[in-house]
Amino acid sequence: MTSVLHRLLQGEEGQDIAEYAVMLAVILVIVVGTIRLIGSNANNVFSSVASSIAQ
């Protein structure tokens, strides 16, 4: 197991994998943050629309 990890960290493929992992982590943080920000606003919008339809 350690030899595989060592090879990945030393080889170019390992660097590519690490770069993709970092990019994926950054994208996930941005997506989750956006969803949390928009989610609360969307809930308020849907609630106000539902209340105006019900009247």
CHARMM internal coordinates of N, CA and C (Angstrom, degrees):
IC EDIT
DIST 1 N 1 CA 1.4587
DIST 1 CA 1 C 1.5242
ANGL 1 N 1 CA 1 C 110.36
DIST 1 C 2 N 1.3103
ANGL 1 CA 1 C 2 N 117.16
DIHE 1 N 1 CA 1 C 2 N -45.36
DIST 2 N 2 CA 1.4647
ANGL 1 C 2 N 2 CA 119.15
DIHE 1 CA 1 C 2 N 2 CA -179.13
DIST 2 CA 2 C 1.5193
ANGL 2 N 2 CA 2 C 111.53
DIHE 1 C 2 N 2 CA 2 C -68.60
DIST 2 C 3 N 1.3472
ANGL 2 CA 2 C 3 N 117.83
DIHE 2 N 2 CA 2 C 3 N -31.28
DIST 3 N 3 CA 1.4665
ANGL 2 C 3 N 3 CA 119.20
DIHE 2 CA 2 C 3 N 3 CA 178.63
DIST 3 CA 3 C 1.5308
ANGL 3 N 3 CA 3 C 110.80
DIHE 2 C 3 N 3 CA 3 C -68.17
DIST 3 C 4 N 1.3294
ANGL 3 CA 3 C 4 N 116.38
DIHE 3 N 3 CA 3 C 4 N -36.52
DIST 4 N 4 CA 1.4665
ANGL 3 C 4 N 4 CA 119.71
DIHE 3 CA 3 C 4 N 4 CA 177.61
DIST 4 CA 4 C 1.5194
ANGL 4 N 4 CA 4 C 109.93
DIHE 3 C 4 N 4 CA 4 C -66.44
DIST 4 C 5 N 1.3281
ANGL 4 CA 4 C 5 N 116.11
DIHE 4 N 4 CA 4 C 5 N -44.78
DIST 5 N 5 CA 1.4658
ANGL 4 C 5 N 5 CA 120.53
DIHE 4 CA 4 C 5 N 5 CA 178.68
DIST 5 CA 5 C 1.5207
ANGL 5 N 5 CA 5 C 110.76
DIHE 4 C 5 N 5 CA 5 C -63.29
DIST 5 C 6 N 1.3168
ANGL 5 CA 5 C 6 N 116.90
DIHE 5 N 5 CA 5 C 6 N -40.98
DIST 6 N 6 CA 1.4585
ANGL 5 C 6 N 6 CA 121.12
DIHE 5 CA 5 C 6 N 6 CA 179.16
DIST 6 CA 6 C 1.5314
ANGL 6 N 6 CA 6 C 110.72
DIHE 5 C 6 N 6 CA 6 C -63.67
DIST 6 C 7 N 1.3498
ANGL 6 CA 6 C 7 N 116.82
DIHE 6 N 6 CA 6 C 7 N -42.12
DIST 7 N 7 CA 1.4594
ANGL 6 C 7 N 7 CA 120.74
DIHE 6 CA 6 C 7 N 7 CA 178.07
DIST 7 CA 7 C 1.5229
ANGL 7 N 7 CA 7 C 111.29
DIHE 6 C 7 N 7 CA 7 C -63.67
DIST 7 C 8 N 1.3431
ANGL 7 CA 7 C 8 N 115.99
DIHE 7 N 7 CA 7 C 8 N -39.84
DIST 8 N 8 CA 1.4639
ANGL 7 C 8 N 8 CA 119.08
DIHE 7 CA 7 C 8 N 8 CA 179.95
DIST 8 CA 8 C 1.5214
ANGL 8 N 8 CA 8 C 111.48
DIHE 7 C 8 N 8 CA 8 C -65.59
DIST 8 C 9 N 1.3157
ANGL 8 CA 8 C 9 N 116.26
DIHE 8 N 8 CA 8 C 9 N -39.06
DIST 9 N 9 CA 1.4561
ANGL 8 C 9 N 9 CA 119.60
DIHE 8 CA 8 C 9 N 9 CA -178.81
DIST 9 CA 9 C 1.5183
ANGL 9 N 9 CA 9 C 112.14
DIHE 8 C 9 N 9 CA 9 C -73.61
DIST 9 C 10 N 1.3259
ANGL 9 CA 9 C 10 N 118.02
DIHE 9 N 9 CA 9 C 10 N -28.21
DIST 10 N 10 CA 1.4589
ANGL 9 C 10 N 10 CA 121.44
DIHE 9 CA 9 C 10 N 10 CA -178.12
DIST 10 CA 10 C 1.5278
ANGL 10 N 10 CA 10 C 112.73
DIHE 9 C 10 N 10 CA 10 C -88.14
DIST 10 C 11 N 1.3086
ANGL 10 CA 10 C 11 N 117.42
DIHE 10 N 10 CA 10 C 11 N -33.09
DIST 11 N 11 CA 1.4617
ANGL 10 C 11 N 11 CA 120.62
DIHE 10 CA 10 C 11 N 11 CA -175.69
DIST 11 CA 11 C 1.5128
ANGL 11 N 11 CA 11 C 112.41
DIHE 10 C 11 N 11 CA 11 C -81.99
DIST 11 C 12 N 1.3125
ANGL 11 CA 11 C 12 N 114.94
DIHE 11 N 11 CA 11 C 12 N 166.27
DIST 12 N 12 CA 1.4575
ANGL 11 C 12 N 12 CA 119.66
DIHE 11 CA 11 C 12 N 12 CA 178.19
DIST 12 CA 12 C 1.5156
ANGL 12 N 12 CA 12 C 111.57
DIHE 11 C 12 N 12 CA 12 C -68.29
DIST 12 C 13 N 1.3325
ANGL 12 CA 12 C 13 N 116.77
DIHE 12 N 12 CA 12 C 13 N -31.94
DIST 13 N 13 CA 1.4548
ANGL 12 C 13 N 13 CA 119.50
DIHE 12 CA 12 C 13 N 13 CA 178.12
DIST 13 CA 13 C 1.5234
ANGL 13 N 13 CA 13 C 110.70
DIHE 12 C 13 N 13 CA 13 C -62.82
DIST 13 C 14 N 1.3107
ANGL 13 CA 13 C 14 N 116.22
DIHE 13 N 13 CA 13 C 14 N -37.54
DIST 14 N 14 CA 1.4574
ANGL 13 C 14 N 14 CA 120.79
DIHE 13 CA 13 C 14 N 14 CA 178.66
DIST 14 CA 14 C 1.5147
ANGL 14 N 14 CA 14 C 111.87
DIHE 13 C 14 N 14 CA 14 C -65.03
DIST 14 C 15 N 1.3260
ANGL 14 CA 14 C 15 N 115.95
DIHE 14 N 14 CA 14 C 15 N -38.37
DIST 15 N 15 CA 1.4587
ANGL 14 C 15 N 15 CA 119.32
DIHE 14 CA 14 C 15 N 15 CA 177.73
DIST 15 CA 15 C 1.5229
ANGL 15 N 15 CA 15 C 110.27
DIHE 14 C 15 N 15 CA 15 C -66.96
DIST 15 C 16 N 1.3154
ANGL 15 CA 15 C 16 N 116.40
DIHE 15 N 15 CA 15 C 16 N -39.83
DIST 16 N 16 CA 1.4608
ANGL 15 C 16 N 16 CA 119.58
DIHE 15 CA 15 C 16 N 16 CA 177.89
DIST 16 CA 16 C 1.5300
ANGL 16 N 16 CA 16 C 110.53
DIHE 15 C 16 N 16 CA 16 C -62.79
DIST 16 C 17 N 1.3221
ANGL 16 CA 16 C 17 N 116.09
DIHE 16 N 16 CA 16 C 17 N -43.74
DIST 17 N 17 CA 1.4602
ANGL 16 C 17 N 17 CA 120.02
DIHE 16 CA 16 C 17 N 17 CA 179.27
DIST 17 CA 17 C 1.5239
ANGL 17 N 17 CA 17 C 110.45
DIHE 16 C 17 N 17 CA 17 C -62.40
DIST 17 C 18 N 1.3250
ANGL 17 CA 17 C 18 N 117.40
DIHE 17 N 17 CA 17 C 18 N -42.29
DIST 18 N 18 CA 1.4606
ANGL 17 C 18 N 18 CA 120.77
DIHE 17 CA 17 C 18 N 18 CA 179.62
DIST 18 CA 18 C 1.5287
ANGL 18 N 18 CA 18 C 110.95
DIHE 17 C 18 N 18 CA 18 C -64.39
DIST 18 C 19 N 1.3251
ANGL 18 CA 18 C 19 N 116.48
DIHE 18 N 18 CA 18 C 19 N -40.74
DIST 19 N 19 CA 1.4691
ANGL 18 C 19 N 19 CA 119.43
DIHE 18 CA 18 C 19 N 19 CA 179.14
DIST 19 CA 19 C 1.5218
ANGL 19 N 19 CA 19 C 111.04
DIHE 18 C 19 N 19 CA 19 C -65.18
DIST 19 C 20 N 1.3298
ANGL 19 CA 19 C 20 N 116.78
DIHE 19 N 19 CA 19 C 20 N -42.16
DIST 20 N 20 CA 1.4591
ANGL 19 C 20 N 20 CA 119.51
DIHE 19 CA 19 C 20 N 20 CA 177.85
DIST 20 CA 20 C 1.5253
ANGL 20 N 20 CA 20 C 111.23
DIHE 19 C 20 N 20 CA 20 C -64.96
DIST 20 C 21 N 1.3187
ANGL 20 CA 20 C 21 N 116.88
DIHE 20 N 20 CA 20 C 21 N -36.70
DIST 21 N 21 CA 1.4682
ANGL 20 C 21 N 21 CA 120.29
DIHE 20 CA 20 C 21 N 21 CA 178.68
DIST 21 CA 21 C 1.5193
ANGL 21 N 21 CA 21 C 110.82
DIHE 20 C 21 N 21 CA 21 C -65.31
DIST 21 C 22 N 1.3195
ANGL 21 CA 21 C 22 N 117.07
DIHE 21 N 21 CA 21 C 22 N -41.15
DIST 22 N 22 CA 1.4722
ANGL 21 C 22 N 22 CA 120.42
DIHE 21 CA 21 C 22 N 22 CA 178.50
DIST 22 CA 22 C 1.5214
ANGL 22 N 22 CA 22 C 110.40
DIHE 21 C 22 N 22 CA 22 C -66.33
DIST 22 C 23 N 1.3369
ANGL 22 CA 22 C 23 N 117.04
DIHE 22 N 22 CA 22 C 23 N -43.41
DIST 23 N 23 CA 1.4640
ANGL 22 C 23 N 23 CA 119.72
DIHE 22 CA 22 C 23 N 23 CA 178.46
DIST 23 CA 23 C 1.5256
ANGL 23 N 23 CA 23 C 111.00
DIHE 22 C 23 N 23 CA 23 C -62.85
DIST 23 C 24 N 1.3238
ANGL 23 CA 23 C 24 N 116.86
DIHE 23 N 23 CA 23 C 24 N -41.09
DIST 24 N 24 CA 1.4573
ANGL 23 C 24 N 24 CA 120.54
DIHE 23 CA 23 C 24 N 24 CA 178.80
DIST 24 CA 24 C 1.5208
ANGL 24 N 24 CA 24 C 110.75
DIHE 23 C 24 N 24 CA 24 C -63.60
DIST 24 C 25 N 1.3252
ANGL 24 CA 24 C 25 N 117.08
DIHE 24 N 24 CA 24 C 25 N -40.87
DIST 25 N 25 CA 1.4669
ANGL 24 C 25 N 25 CA 120.57
DIHE 24 CA 24 C 25 N 25 CA 179.12
DIST 25 CA 25 C 1.5257
ANGL 25 N 25 CA 25 C 110.90
DIHE 24 C 25 N 25 CA 25 C -63.58
DIST 25 C 26 N 1.3162
ANGL 25 CA 25 C 26 N 117.14
DIHE 25 N 25 CA 25 C 26 N -42.19
DIST 26 N 26 CA 1.4721
ANGL 25 C 26 N 26 CA 120.58
DIHE 25 CA 25 C 26 N 26 CA 179.74
DIST 26 CA 26 C 1.5255
ANGL 26 N 26 CA 26 C 109.93
DIHE 25 C 26 N 26 CA 26 C -65.52
DIST 26 C 27 N 1.3166
ANGL 26 CA 26 C 27 N 117.04
DIHE 26 N 26 CA 26 C 27 N -43.53
DIST 27 N 27 CA 1.4634
ANGL 26 C 27 N 27 CA 120.48
DIHE 26 CA 26 C 27 N 27 CA 179.28
DIST 27 CA 27 C 1.5198
ANGL 27 N 27 CA 27 C 110.57
DIHE 26 C 27 N 27 CA 27 C -63.01
DIST 27 C 28 N 1.3300
ANGL 27 CA 27 C 28 N 117.33
DIHE 27 N 27 CA 27 C 28 N -41.99
DIST 28 N 28 CA 1.4644
ANGL 27 C 28 N 28 CA 120.11
DIHE 27 CA 27 C 28 N 28 CA 178.99
DIST 28 CA 28 C 1.5235
ANGL 28 N 28 CA 28 C 111.87
DIHE 27 C 28 N 28 CA 28 C -63.52
DIST 28 C 29 N 1.3312
ANGL 28 CA 28 C 29 N 117.62
DIHE 28 N 28 CA 28 C 29 N -39.90
DIST 29 N 29 CA 1.4631
ANGL 28 C 29 N 29 CA 120.35
DIHE 28 CA 28 C 29 N 29 CA 178.21
DIST 29 CA 29 C 1.5239
ANGL 29 N 29 CA 29 C 110.20
DIHE 28 C 29 N 29 CA 29 C -63.58
DIST 29 C 30 N 1.3253
ANGL 29 CA 29 C 30 N 117.05
DIHE 29 N 29 CA 29 C 30 N -41.87
DIST 30 N 30 CA 1.4663
ANGL 29 C 30 N 30 CA 120.42
DIHE 29 CA 29 C 30 N 30 CA 179.43
DIST 30 CA 30 C 1.5199
ANGL 30 N 30 CA 30 C 110.55
DIHE 29 C 30 N 30 CA 30 C -65.62
DIST 30 C 31 N 1.3236
ANGL 30 CA 30 C 31 N 117.47
DIHE 30 N 30 CA 30 C 31 N -44.33
DIST 31 N 31 CA 1.4636
ANGL 30 C 31 N 31 CA 121.18
DIHE 30 CA 30 C 31 N 31 CA -178.36
DIST 31 CA 31 C 1.5292
ANGL 31 N 31 CA 31 C 110.56
DIHE 30 C 31 N 31 CA 31 C -64.83
DIST 31 C 32 N 1.3261
ANGL 31 CA 31 C 32 N 116.79
DIHE 31 N 31 CA 31 C 32 N -45.96
DIST 32 N 32 CA 1.4684
ANGL 31 C 32 N 32 CA 119.85
DIHE 31 CA 31 C 32 N 32 CA -179.44
DIST 32 CA 32 C 1.5228
ANGL 32 N 32 CA 32 C 110.46
DIHE 31 C 32 N 32 CA 32 C -63.91
DIST 32 C 33 N 1.3238
ANGL 32 CA 32 C 33 N 117.40
DIHE 32 N 32 CA 32 C 33 N -42.09
DIST 33 N 33 CA 1.4673
ANGL 32 C 33 N 33 CA 120.22
DIHE 32 CA 32 C 33 N 33 CA 178.06
DIST 33 CA 33 C 1.5169
ANGL 33 N 33 CA 33 C 111.98
DIHE 32 C 33 N 33 CA 33 C -62.66
DIST 33 C 34 N 1.3248
ANGL 33 CA 33 C 34 N 116.88
DIHE 33 N 33 CA 33 C 34 N -41.64
DIST 34 N 34 CA 1.4628
ANGL 33 C 34 N 34 CA 120.78
DIHE 33 CA 33 C 34 N 34 CA 178.92
DIST 34 CA 34 C 1.5145
ANGL 34 N 34 CA 34 C 111.17
DIHE 33 C 34 N 34 CA 34 C -65.62
DIST 34 C 35 N 1.3243
ANGL 34 CA 34 C 35 N 116.52
DIHE 34 N 34 CA 34 C 35 N -43.14
DIST 35 N 35 CA 1.4612
ANGL 34 C 35 N 35 CA 119.72
DIHE 34 CA 34 C 35 N 35 CA 179.77
DIST 35 CA 35 C 1.5306
ANGL 35 N 35 CA 35 C 110.52
DIHE 34 C 35 N 35 CA 35 C -63.39
DIST 35 C 36 N 1.3221
ANGL 35 CA 35 C 36 N 116.93
DIHE 35 N 35 CA 35 C 36 N -40.98
DIST 36 N 36 CA 1.4733
ANGL 35 C 36 N 36 CA 118.96
DIHE 35 CA 35 C 36 N 36 CA 179.29
DIST 36 CA 36 C 1.5204
ANGL 36 N 36 CA 36 C 111.03
DIHE 35 C 36 N 36 CA 36 C -66.08
DIST 36 C 37 N 1.3365
ANGL 36 CA 36 C 37 N 116.45
DIHE 36 N 36 CA 36 C 37 N -38.46
DIST 37 N 37 CA 1.4638
ANGL 36 C 37 N 37 CA 120.02
DIHE 36 CA 36 C 37 N 37 CA 179.90
DIST 37 CA 37 C 1.5203
ANGL 37 N 37 CA 37 C 110.95
DIHE 36 C 37 N 37 CA 37 C -69.45
DIST 37 C 38 N 1.3205
ANGL 37 CA 37 C 38 N 116.77
DIHE 37 N 37 CA 37 C 38 N -46.83
DIST 38 N 38 CA 1.4601
ANGL 37 C 38 N 38 CA 120.60
DIHE 37 CA 37 C 38 N 38 CA -178.66
DIST 38 CA 38 C 1.5262
ANGL 38 N 38 CA 38 C 110.87
DIHE 37 C 38 N 38 CA 38 C -73.98
DIST 38 C 39 N 1.3198
ANGL 38 CA 38 C 39 N 117.03
DIHE 38 N 38 CA 38 C 39 N -31.43
DIST 39 N 39 CA 1.4552
ANGL 38 C 39 N 39 CA 120.60
DIHE 38 CA 38 C 39 N 39 CA -177.49
DIST 39 CA 39 C 1.5055
ANGL 39 N 39 CA 39 C 113.49
DIHE 38 C 39 N 39 CA 39 C -58.85
DIST 39 C 40 N 1.3330
ANGL 39 CA 39 C 40 N 117.00
DIHE 39 N 39 CA 39 C 40 N -45.03
DIST 40 N 40 CA 1.4609
ANGL 39 C 40 N 40 CA 119.31
DIHE 39 CA 39 C 40 N 40 CA -179.94
DIST 40 CA 40 C 1.5240
ANGL 40 N 40 CA 40 C 110.77
DIHE 39 C 40 N 40 CA 40 C -69.01
DIST 40 C 41 N 1.3223
ANGL 40 CA 40 C 41 N 117.29
DIHE 40 N 40 CA 40 C 41 N -38.19
DIST 41 N 41 CA 1.4662
ANGL 40 C 41 N 41 CA 120.16
DIHE 40 CA 40 C 41 N 41 CA 177.89
DIST 41 CA 41 C 1.5254
ANGL 41 N 41 CA 41 C 110.98
DIHE 40 C 41 N 41 CA 41 C -68.18
DIST 41 C 42 N 1.3245
ANGL 41 CA 41 C 42 N 117.03
DIHE 41 N 41 CA 41 C 42 N -39.30
DIST 42 N 42 CA 1.4619
ANGL 41 C 42 N 42 CA 120.34
DIHE 41 CA 41 C 42 N 42 CA 179.28
DIST 42 CA 42 C 1.5215
ANGL 42 N 42 CA 42 C 110.21
DIHE 41 C 42 N 42 CA 42 C -65.09
DIST 42 C 43 N 1.3092
ANGL 42 CA 42 C 43 N 117.29
DIHE 42 N 42 CA 42 C 43 N -38.14
DIST 43 N 43 CA 1.4628
ANGL 42 C 43 N 43 CA 120.73
DIHE 42 CA 42 C 43 N 43 CA 178.17
DIST 43 CA 43 C 1.5229
ANGL 43 N 43 CA 43 C 110.28
DIHE 42 C 43 N 43 CA 43 C -61.60
DIST 43 C 44 N 1.3104
ANGL 43 CA 43 C 44 N 118.03
DIHE 43 N 43 CA 43 C 44 N -41.95
DIST 44 N 44 CA 1.4641
ANGL 43 C 44 N 44 CA 121.46
DIHE 43 CA 43 C 44 N 44 CA 178.17
DIST 44 CA 44 C 1.5310
ANGL 44 N 44 CA 44 C 111.14
DIHE 43 C 44 N 44 CA 44 C -64.75
DIST 44 C 45 N 1.3183
ANGL 44 CA 44 C 45 N 116.77
DIHE 44 N 44 CA 44 C 45 N -40.57
DIST 45 N 45 CA 1.4624
ANGL 44 C 45 N 45 CA 120.71
DIHE 44 CA 44 C 45 N 45 CA -179.86
DIST 45 CA 45 C 1.5216
ANGL 45 N 45 CA 45 C 110.38
DIHE 44 C 45 N 45 CA 45 C -65.28
DIST 45 C 46 N 1.3341
ANGL 45 CA 45 C 46 N 117.15
DIHE 45 N 45 CA 45 C 46 N -46.85
DIST 46 N 46 CA 1.4603
ANGL 45 C 46 N 46 CA 120.37
DIHE 45 CA 45 C 46 N 46 CA -179.98
DIST 46 CA 46 C 1.5288
ANGL 46 N 46 CA 46 C 111.04
DIHE 45 C 46 N 46 CA 46 C -64.23
DIST 46 C 47 N 1.3196
ANGL 46 CA 46 C 47 N 117.25
DIHE 46 N 46 CA 46 C 47 N -36.47
DIST 47 N 47 CA 1.4631
ANGL 46 C 47 N 47 CA 119.90
DIHE 46 CA 46 C 47 N 47 CA 178.26
DIST 47 CA 47 C 1.5234
ANGL 47 N 47 CA 47 C 111.20
DIHE 46 C 47 N 47 CA 47 C -65.42
DIST 47 C 48 N 1.3353
ANGL 47 CA 47 C 48 N 116.47
DIHE 47 N 47 CA 47 C 48 N -42.37
DIST 48 N 48 CA 1.4721
ANGL 47 C 48 N 48 CA 118.37
DIHE 47 CA 47 C 48 N 48 CA -179.36
DIST 48 CA 48 C 1.5351
ANGL 48 N 48 CA 48 C 110.23
DIHE 47 C 48 N 48 CA 48 C -69.61
DIST 48 C 49 N 1.3132
ANGL 48 CA 48 C 49 N 118.24
DIHE 48 N 48 CA 48 C 49 N -36.78
DIST 49 N 49 CA 1.4589
ANGL 48 C 49 N 49 CA 120.61
DIHE 48 CA 48 C 49 N 49 CA 177.53
DIST 49 CA 49 C 1.5132
ANGL 49 N 49 CA 49 C 110.33
DIHE 48 C 49 N 49 CA 49 C -65.26
DIST 49 C 50 N 1.3265
ANGL 49 CA 49 C 50 N 116.60
DIHE 49 N 49 CA 49 C 50 N -43.25
DIST 50 N 50 CA 1.4634
ANGL 49 C 50 N 50 CA 120.78
DIHE 49 CA 49 C 50 N 50 CA 179.95
DIST 50 CA 50 C 1.5245
ANGL 50 N 50 CA 50 C 111.04
DIHE 49 C 50 N 50 CA 50 C -63.54
DIST 50 C 51 N 1.3208
ANGL 50 CA 50 C 51 N 117.01
DIHE 50 N 50 CA 50 C 51 N -40.02
DIST 51 N 51 CA 1.4634
ANGL 50 C 51 N 51 CA 118.99
DIHE 50 CA 50 C 51 N 51 CA -179.74
DIST 51 CA 51 C 1.5206
ANGL 51 N 51 CA 51 C 111.13
DIHE 50 C 51 N 51 CA 51 C -70.52
DIST 51 C 52 N 1.3367
ANGL 51 CA 51 C 52 N 117.82
DIHE 51 N 51 CA 51 C 52 N -33.84
DIST 52 N 52 CA 1.4712
ANGL 51 C 52 N 52 CA 118.93
DIHE 51 CA 51 C 52 N 52 CA 179.01
DIST 52 CA 52 C 1.5338
ANGL 52 N 52 CA 52 C 110.47
DIHE 51 C 52 N 52 CA 52 C -73.69
DIST 52 C 53 N 1.3176
ANGL 52 CA 52 C 53 N 118.82
DIHE 52 N 52 CA 52 C 53 N -31.34
DIST 53 N 53 CA 1.4611
ANGL 52 C 53 N 53 CA 121.25
DIHE 52 CA 52 C 53 N 53 CA 176.24
DIST 53 CA 53 C 1.5275
ANGL 53 N 53 CA 53 C 110.85
DIHE 52 C 53 N 53 CA 53 C -69.82
DIST 53 C 54 N 1.3311
ANGL 53 CA 53 C 54 N 116.09
DIHE 53 N 53 CA 53 C 54 N -37.88
DIST 54 N 54 CA 1.4538
ANGL 53 C 54 N 54 CA 121.04
DIHE 53 CA 53 C 54 N 54 CA -176.62
DIST 54 CA 54 C 1.5422
ANGL 54 N 54 CA 54 C 111.32
DIHE 53 C 54 N 54 CA 54 C -69.25
DIST 54 C 55 N 1.2923
ANGL 54 CA 54 C 55 N 117.51
DIHE 54 N 54 CA 54 C 55 N -22.25
DIST 55 N 55 CA 1.4669
ANGL 54 C 55 N 55 CA 119.49
DIHE 54 CA 54 C 55 N 55 CA -177.87
DIST 55 CA 55 C 1.4599
ANGL 55 N 55 CA 55 C 110.06
DIHE 54 C 55 N 55 CA 55 C -79.02
END
COOR INIT
IC SEED 1 N 1 CA 1 C
IC BUILD
